[in-house]
Amino acid sequence: MSSDTAPTLLTLYRGLPGTGAYSWSPFVIKLETRLRFAGIPYRVEAGSVRNAPRGKVPYISIPAESLYEDGSKSAPPVVMGDSTMITKTFIEKGLTKDFNAKLSGSQKLQDIGLIALLEDKLYWYNGYEKWVLNYYTMRDVILAALPWPVRVVVGLMAYNKVTRTLTGQGTMRFSTEEISSLAQEIWERINGALIEARSRHVERGGQGPFWVLGGEEPTEADAALFGFIVSGLVCYAAPQTQKLIRGYPAVVDYARQIHDKYFPDYALWA
């Protein structure tokens, strides 16, 4: 990965240790994908939620001179959180092109609408599956660095926080069967859109990845969608989601094409 305008020594904090493998977080994968779409080099570290500027991963550290014209090399690195705000800042500072700039008004609405569907709907259904239906699996991976007694206490705190949020947000007001049905409906719609996009791509004689809006370049929605697909495929605390995604060949093909081009150094989901 390289870019003439790319910031140097950008560090992406993913929450868990390890390299060469996808995170369980769709937002971490989303940001990594966006960086790779733009050809921005980066390195990864685990980091800590306690050190994250918005209290969550992913977040980044970037030299001040890469963001600000008057930034000094002696100035401390700038730490930024939230995948969407990081991307917006990079576009504003000219560190990456705006992939949505040439979209029509209706296409921009489609793009942001798909992102909202994933991040404001599907995310909560996935959270219910991970933290409620498969709590112990989720806890023992996410909190693996903690010793056993501490892991139990922190795990219960996390569970209580998640369930309160899911209740207030509305997801836990549905039955397990209803949540499953709602999630399946989303994936069915995504699969249908990807079948159409792939068909247009083939008709144009396109090679390599195809994009969810059917264009010749990725948009912001592609980074988010790839993040949700791959996190669903690699997170074994969400077995229902894994099975659901694998049942849609166009969805898996879409993700595989992006993986092959942009993440050849990463292990492919099993």
VOPAGU-2260 file (C-alpha; in pm, 1 decimal, decimal comma):
REM VOPAGU-2260
SITE   aa  ch    i         X         Y         Z
SITE  MET   A    0       0,0       0,0       0,0
SITE  SER   A    1     133,0     339,1     -93,9
SITE  SER   A    2      11,1     691,9    -162,5
SITE  ASP   A    3     192,5    1012,5    -254,3
SITE  THR   A    4     -12,3    1204,0       2,1
SITE  ALA   A    5     -35,5     927,9     259,2
SITE  PRO   A    6      54,3    1006,9     620,4
SITE  THR   A    7     353,7     819,6     750,6
SITE  LEU   A    8     367,3     602,3    1058,2
SITE  LEU   A    9      -8,2     588,3    1095,6
SITE  THR   A   10     -97,5     342,5    1369,6
SITE  LEU   A   11    -436,0     172,2    1375,2
SITE  TYR   A   12    -546,4      43,2    1714,7
SITE  ARG   A   13    -775,7    -257,4    1675,1
SITE  GLY   A   14    -852,1    -354,7    2033,4
SITE  LEU   A   15    -704,6    -705,3    2017,8
SITE  PRO   A   16    -347,3    -821,2    1953,1
SITE  GLY   A   17    -237,3    -993,0    1635,7
SITE  THR   A   18    -162,8    -915,1    1272,7
SITE  GLY   A   19    -248,2   -1079,8     944,1
SITE  ALA   A   20    -601,6   -1162,9    1054,6
SITE  TYR   A   21    -933,2    -983,5    1048,8
SITE  SER   A   22   -1082,5    -831,3    1361,1
SITE  TRP   A   23   -1421,5    -934,0    1496,0
SITE  SER   A   24   -1523,9    -569,0    1485,3
SITE  PRO   A   25   -1696,1    -454,2    1164,0
SITE  PHE   A   26   -1580,7     -99,4    1233,6
SITE  VAL   A   27   -1215,6    -199,6    1256,6
SITE  ILE   A   28   -1241,1    -386,2     925,8
SITE  LYS   A   29   -1431,9     -93,1     775,6
SITE  LEU   A   30   -1151,2     148,6     861,5
SITE  GLU   A   31    -876,7     -89,5     749,1
SITE  THR   A   32   -1061,5    -136,5     421,4
SITE  ARG   A   33   -1098,5     237,3     370,4
SITE  LEU   A   34    -726,3     286,7     431,4
SITE  ARG   A   35    -644,9      16,7     178,6
SITE  PHE   A   36    -886,8     155,2     -79,1
SITE  ALA   A   37    -693,2     481,4     -50,9
SITE  GLY   A   38    -349,9     316,8     -49,1
SITE  ILE   A   39    -263,7     463,6     291,6
SITE  PRO   A   40       3,3     258,9     470,4
SITE  TYR   A   41     -47,1     178,4     835,5
SITE  ARG   A   42      61,6     -54,0    1111,1
SITE  VAL   A   43    -162,4    -217,2    1368,6
SITE  GLU   A   44    -146,1    -239,0    1745,7
SITE  ALA   A   45    -391,7    -360,3    2006,8
SITE  GLY   A   46    -435,0     -32,5    2191,0
SITE  SER   A   47    -690,3      -1,1    2467,9
SITE  VAL   A   48   -1047,7     119,0    2499,0
SITE  ARG   A   49    -932,5     316,9    2802,6
SITE  ASN   A   50    -692,3     512,2    2579,8
SITE  ALA   A   51    -936,2     554,7    2291,5
SITE  PRO   A   52   -1049,3     916,9    2247,3
SITE  ARG   A   53   -1414,5     813,2    2205,8
SITE  GLY   A   54   -1397,1     513,3    2436,4
SITE  LYS   A   55   -1408,6     255,3    2157,5
SITE  VAL   A   56   -1204,3      96,0    1881,6
SITE  PRO   A   57   -1087,4     154,6    1620,4
SITE  TYR   A   58    -879,4     464,1    1672,6
SITE  ILE   A   59    -559,6     590,3    1514,3
SITE  SER   A   60    -244,9     780,8    1594,1
SITE  ILE   A   61    -100,3     999,7    1319,0
SITE  PRO   A   62     189,5    1250,8    1312,0
SITE  ALA   A   63      65,0    1606,9    1351,2
SITE  GLU   A   64     254,9    1726,8    1043,6
SITE  SER   A   65      55,8    1483,7     828,7
SITE  LEU   A   66    -270,2    1657,8     921,0
SITE  TYR   A   67    -174,0    2020,7     972,9
SITE  GLU   A   68      43,1    2244,3     754,8
SITE  ASP   A   69     184,8    2416,6    1060,3
SITE  GLY   A   70     233,4    2088,0    1243,2
SITE  SER   A   71     578,2    2037,5    1388,6
SITE  LYS   A   72     766,8    1711,3    1385,4
SITE  SER   A   73     821,6    1765,3    1755,2
SITE  ALA   A   74     447,4    1791,4    1821,7
SITE  PRO   A   75     280,6    1485,6    1973,7
SITE  PRO   A   76      88,5    1257,1    1738,7
SITE  VAL   A   77    -280,9    1328,1    1687,4
SITE  VAL   A   78    -507,4    1055,9    1823,7
SITE  MET   A   79    -843,7    1022,9    1650,6
SITE  GLY   A   80   -1142,1     793,0    1703,5
SITE  ASP   A   81   -1447,9     674,0    1511,0
SITE  SER   A   82   -1410,1     516,1    1167,2
SITE  THR   A   83   -1648,7     759,6     998,3
SITE  MET   A   84   -1494,2    1073,5    1146,7
SITE  ILE   A   85   -1141,4     955,6    1065,6
SITE  THR   A   86   -1237,5     907,3     701,1
SITE  LYS   A   87   -1413,3    1245,6     686,8
SITE  THR   A   88   -1106,5    1416,8     832,5
SITE  PHE   A   89    -874,1    1246,1     585,0
SITE  ILE   A   90   -1092,9    1359,8     294,8
SITE  GLU   A   91   -1103,1    1717,6     425,5
SITE  LYS   A   92    -725,4    1723,2     468,9
SITE  GLY   A   93    -665,6    1582,2     120,5
SITE  LEU   A   94    -508,7    1260,6     246,5
SITE  THR   A   95    -752,9    1050,1      46,6
SITE  LYS   A   96    -991,3    1110,1    -241,6
SITE  ASP   A   97   -1361,3    1135,0    -180,2
SITE  PHE   A   98   -1493,7     816,1    -339,7
SITE  ASN   A   99   -1848,7     951,1    -316,9
SITE  ALA   A  100   -1777,0    1282,2    -488,9
SITE  LYS   A  101   -1904,6    1173,1    -830,1
SITE  LEU   A  102   -2219,9    1001,7    -704,0
SITE  SER   A  103   -2557,4    1149,3    -790,6
SITE  GLY   A  104   -2784,2    1275,2    -515,9
SITE  SER   A  105   -2988,0     955,2    -512,6
SITE  GLN   A  106   -2673,3     743,1    -510,2
SITE  LYS   A  107   -2536,4     936,0    -213,7
SITE  LEU   A  108   -2863,1     870,7     -33,9
SITE  GLN   A  109   -2837,4     499,5    -118,1
SITE  ASP   A  110   -2480,3     495,2       9,1
SITE  ILE   A  111   -2549,6     658,3     343,6
SITE  GLY   A  112   -2873,6     461,7     375,8
SITE  LEU   A  113   -2692,3     129,8     342,4
SITE  ILE   A  114   -2434,0     237,9     598,2
SITE  ALA   A  115   -2712,8     335,6     838,3
SITE  LEU   A  116   -2887,1       1,4     782,0
SITE  LEU   A  117   -2567,4    -180,6     873,5
SITE  GLU   A  118   -2447,6      36,4    1160,0
SITE  ASP   A  119   -2779,2     140,5    1315,2
SITE  LYS   A  120   -2984,1    -176,9    1259,8
SITE  LEU   A  121   -2781,6    -486,5    1178,8
SITE  TYR   A  122   -2511,5    -397,1    1430,8
SITE  TRP   A  123   -2761,2    -428,4    1717,4
SITE  TYR   A  124   -2900,9    -758,5    1592,2
SITE  ASN   A  125   -2545,5    -889,4    1571,7
SITE  GLY   A  126   -2473,3    -757,3    1919,2
SITE  TYR   A  127   -2768,8    -951,0    2057,9
SITE  GLU   A  128   -2642,7   -1273,2    1900,0
SITE  LYS   A  129   -2289,4   -1222,3    2030,5
SITE  TRP   A  130   -2347,9   -1086,3    2378,9
SITE  VAL   A  131   -2677,6   -1250,6    2472,0
SITE  LEU   A  132   -2701,3   -1578,7    2282,4
SITE  ASN   A  133   -2326,8   -1653,0    2284,7
SITE  TYR   A  134   -2208,9   -1452,9    2583,0
SITE  TYR   A  135   -1937,1   -1684,6    2714,2
SITE  THR   A  136   -1769,8   -1724,0    2375,8
SITE  MET   A  137   -1773,7   -1349,8    2321,0
SITE  ARG   A  138   -1648,7   -1270,7    2669,7
SITE  ASP   A  139   -1360,1   -1515,5    2661,9
SITE  VAL   A  140   -1227,0   -1376,0    2334,5
SITE  ILE   A  141   -1282,0   -1005,3    2385,9
SITE  LEU   A  142   -1154,9   -1018,7    2745,7
SITE  ALA   A  143    -893,4   -1289,4    2694,5
SITE  ALA   A  144    -612,7   -1067,1    2824,6
SITE  LEU   A  145    -775,8   -1040,6    3168,1
SITE  PRO   A  146    -712,7   -1296,2    3443,1
SITE  TRP   A  147   -1005,7   -1522,7    3518,5
SITE  PRO   A  148   -1164,4   -1354,0    3824,5
SITE  VAL   A  149   -1135,8   -1009,7    3663,9
SITE  ARG   A  150   -1270,6   -1142,7    3333,9
SITE  VAL   A  151   -1585,3   -1268,0    3506,9
SITE  VAL   A  152   -1651,7    -933,2    3674,9
SITE  VAL   A  153   -1573,1    -720,9    3369,2
SITE  GLY   A  154   -1770,2    -961,0    3151,4
SITE  LEU   A  155   -2079,9    -916,6    3365,1
SITE  MET   A  156   -2036,1    -540,4    3353,2
SITE  ALA   A  157   -2010,1    -554,2    2974,1
SITE  TYR   A  158   -2314,1    -781,7    2951,9
SITE  ASN   A  159   -2524,1    -550,9    3167,9
SITE  LYS   A  160   -2418,6    -247,8    2966,6
SITE  VAL   A  161   -2494,6    -417,9    2634,5
SITE  THR   A  162   -2834,1    -547,3    2744,6
SITE  ARG   A  163   -2933,8    -206,8    2883,1
SITE  THR   A  164   -2835,7     -47,3    2553,7
SITE  LEU   A  165   -3016,2    -312,0    2348,6
SITE  THR   A  166   -3328,3    -261,6    2558,7
SITE  GLY   A  167   -3320,4     115,6    2529,3
SITE  GLN   A  168   -3237,0      98,5    2158,9
SITE  GLY   A  169   -3523,8    -143,6    2103,9
SITE  THR   A  170   -3366,4    -468,5    1987,4
SITE  MET   A  171   -3439,6    -662,6    2306,2
SITE  ARG   A  172   -3805,1    -572,6    2282,2
SITE  PHE   A  173   -3823,0    -833,4    2004,0
SITE  SER   A  174   -3808,6   -1209,7    2049,9
SITE  THR   A  175   -3501,2   -1406,6    1944,3
SITE  GLU   A  176   -3695,6   -1540,5    1645,2
SITE  GLU   A  177   -3801,9   -1190,8    1542,3
SITE  ILE   A  178   -3446,2   -1058,3    1565,7
SITE  SER   A  179   -3324,1   -1346,6    1353,2
SITE  SER   A  180   -3592,3   -1276,4    1094,1
SITE  LEU   A  181   -3508,0    -906,3    1080,8
SITE  ALA   A  182   -3137,1    -981,5    1031,3
SITE  GLN   A  183   -3212,7   -1235,0     759,7
SITE  GLU   A  184   -3426,3    -983,0     574,1
SITE  ILE   A  185   -3136,0    -738,4     566,4
SITE  TRP   A  186   -2896,9    -998,8     426,7
SITE  GLU   A  187   -3152,2   -1102,7     165,1
SITE  ARG   A  188   -3176,8    -743,2      42,3
SITE  ILE   A  189   -2800,2    -704,9      37,8
SITE  ASN   A  190   -2761,2   -1028,5    -154,0
SITE  GLY   A  191   -3013,2    -911,6    -413,9
SITE  ALA   A  192   -2830,5    -581,5    -459,8
SITE  LEU   A  193   -2496,4    -760,2    -499,1
SITE  ILE   A  194   -2637,1    -999,8    -758,5
SITE  GLU   A  195   -2745,8    -697,6    -963,8
SITE  ALA   A  196   -2413,5    -519,4    -912,2
SITE  ARG   A  197   -2214,4    -827,1   -1014,7
SITE  SER   A  198   -2427,4    -866,8   -1327,7
SITE  ARG   A  199   -2359,4    -506,8   -1435,1
SITE  HIS   A  200   -1991,2    -557,1   -1360,0
SITE  VAL   A  201   -1975,4    -865,1   -1581,0
SITE  GLU   A  202   -2166,8    -692,0   -1861,8
SITE  ARG   A  203   -1905,1    -413,9   -1861,8
SITE  GLY   A  204   -1630,5    -673,6   -1885,5
SITE  GLY   A  205   -1504,0    -572,1   -1544,0
SITE  GLN   A  206   -1224,3    -756,0   -1369,1
SITE  GLY   A  207   -1170,8    -795,5    -997,4
SITE  PRO   A  208   -1404,8    -663,4    -727,2
SITE  PHE   A  209   -1754,3    -537,8    -801,6
SITE  TRP   A  210   -1916,3    -267,3    -589,9
SITE  VAL   A  211   -2249,7    -258,1    -412,6
SITE  LEU   A  212   -2381,7      51,2    -593,8
SITE  GLY   A  213   -2279,6     -96,9    -928,0
SITE  GLY   A  214   -2013,9     160,7   -1013,0
SITE  GLU   A  215   -1656,1     117,6   -1126,1
SITE  GLU   A  216   -1504,9     233,2    -795,2
SITE  PRO   A  217   -1582,8     160,6    -431,7
SITE  THR   A  218   -1785,9     400,7    -221,8
SITE  GLU   A  219   -1799,6     448,1     153,7
SITE  ALA   A  220   -2075,4     186,3     170,5
SITE  ASP   A  221   -1840,0     -78,8      32,2
SITE  ALA   A  222   -1595,5     -32,1     320,5
SITE  ALA   A  223   -1879,7     -66,1     571,4
SITE  LEU   A  224   -2040,9    -362,1     394,5
SITE  PHE   A  225   -1714,7    -551,6     362,9
SITE  GLY   A  226   -1656,8    -492,1     733,2
SITE  PHE   A  227   -1991,4    -640,2     830,6
SITE  ILE   A  228   -1960,6    -937,5     596,4
SITE  VAL   A  229   -1611,1   -1035,0     704,6
SITE  SER   A  230   -1668,4    -976,5    1074,5
SITE  GLY   A  231   -1970,6   -1203,5    1041,5
SITE  LEU   A  232   -1764,0   -1471,5     870,0
SITE  VAL   A  233   -1475,7   -1472,3    1119,1
SITE  CYS   A  234   -1661,1   -1418,6    1448,3
SITE  TYR   A  235   -1745,6   -1760,1    1589,9
SITE  ALA   A  236   -1949,6   -1593,2    1864,6
SITE  ALA   A  237   -2207,5   -1535,0    1588,7
SITE  PRO   A  238   -2267,5   -1881,9    1437,9
SITE  GLN   A  239   -2610,5   -1793,3    1303,4
SITE  THR   A  240   -2471,0   -1493,2    1117,1
SITE  GLN   A  241   -2189,1   -1707,2     977,3
SITE  LYS   A  242   -2437,0   -1961,3     845,6
SITE  LEU   A  243   -2664,6   -1691,6     708,0
SITE  ILE   A  244   -2388,4   -1513,6     516,0
SITE  ARG   A  245   -2247,3   -1836,4     376,4
SITE  GLY   A  246   -2591,7   -1910,5     237,7
SITE  TYR   A  247   -2564,4   -1613,6       0,7
SITE  PRO   A  248   -2297,9   -1690,2    -265,4
SITE  ALA   A  249   -2302,7   -1337,1    -411,2
SITE  VAL   A  250   -2226,7   -1190,8     -68,1
SITE  VAL   A  251   -1933,9   -1426,8     -12,5
SITE  ASP   A  252   -1807,4   -1370,1    -368,6
SITE  TYR   A  253   -1818,2    -992,9    -316,8
SITE  ALA   A  254   -1612,1   -1021,3       0,7
SITE  ARG   A  255   -1368,9   -1272,3    -152,0
SITE  GLN   A  256   -1297,7   -1043,2    -449,3
SITE  ILE   A  257   -1217,5    -751,0    -218,2
SITE  HIS   A  258   -1007,8    -973,8       6,8
SITE  ASP   A  259    -801,0   -1102,8    -285,7
SITE  LYS   A  260    -721,6    -752,3    -412,9
SITE  TYR   A  261    -684,1    -551,0     -95,4
SITE  PHE   A  262    -603,0    -802,1     181,4
SITE  PRO   A  263    -379,7   -1069,6      23,5
SITE  ASP   A  264    -164,0   -1060,9     338,8
SITE  TYR   A  265    -457,8   -1154,9     562,1
SITE  ALA   A  266    -577,7   -1504,5     640,9
SITE  LEU   A  267    -896,2   -1592,6     456,5
SITE  TRP   A  268   -1195,9   -1689,7     666,6
SITE  ALA   A  269   -1232,5   -2065,1     700,6
